[in-house]
Amino acid sequence: MGRRALSMVTEPLAREGVIFQPLLTELCLRCDLFSVCIGATRPLASYRVVSVRSHYNFCPALREKLRVVVVEEMPVKLAIEAPFIAPGAEIKYRKPACSGAPGCDAISVEEGERVRILRELQRIGDNLWLVEAEPLDPPSPRLWLIAKQKLLRAR
């Protein structure tokens, strides 16, 4: 079971079991509601709505009401540099020296964060593995700044 957090979603997503990825707009980082909206989530990570609260907040970026929900973090795909992979192992994530391969450019986990390896997905190079992992630490707000910079460079 992944980490749970409060977040806010649009009405169509506010149903138990719905899986979504939070999106960042230009106004999000300056918004007073950032920390209770997507600030407790990770960029490009998937979340499942666990329960829906009756409270609403108005989102100035989307110009609509957002519903408060409890979400559960889904596992993320990461490239891990190691001689072997052991499901269940808890490690501090280190960005591997690779690019272009699946999981190499992950922005949902920050360098030094603790993750639990859930399963090996595939070997993508010498001592390089694509794994499904569960982040154990709460996400840093810096992740959204990094994501914003990477997305702007990709344009």
C-alpha positions, 0 to 999 in steps of 0.5 A: 500500500502506497503513501496516502495524502490529501489532494484536490481534483476536478469533479470528474476525478472525484470518485473512489478508485479513479487513477490520475496524474497531477498536472502543474499549471503556470499558476500552481506554484504561486497558489495559496492552495498548492500545498493541499492541492498537488503539493503533497503529490509527485510530478508524473506519478499516478495516484488512486482516489481512496476517499472523497471528502465533501469539501470544495476549494476554488482553483484560480488556475482552472477556474473551477471547484476542486474536490478534496480527496484522499489519494494513494500513491501508486508505484513508480518506474525507475532505473536503478544502477546496481549489480543485482535487484532484490525485491523488498530492499529499501535503498536511497535512490541515486540517479543512474548515469544513463539517458533515453532508456526507460526510467532514466529520466524519472522526475517523480523521485529525488536523489537521496529519497528512500524507495522500496523496490517492489519488482524488477521489470527488465534489465536495460544495461550492465548493472542497470535495471528498470524497477517498480518502486514505492517511494517511502519519503514524502515528496519534496516541493522541489520536485515540482520545480524540477518538473517545471524546468524539464517540461519547459526545456522540452518545448 
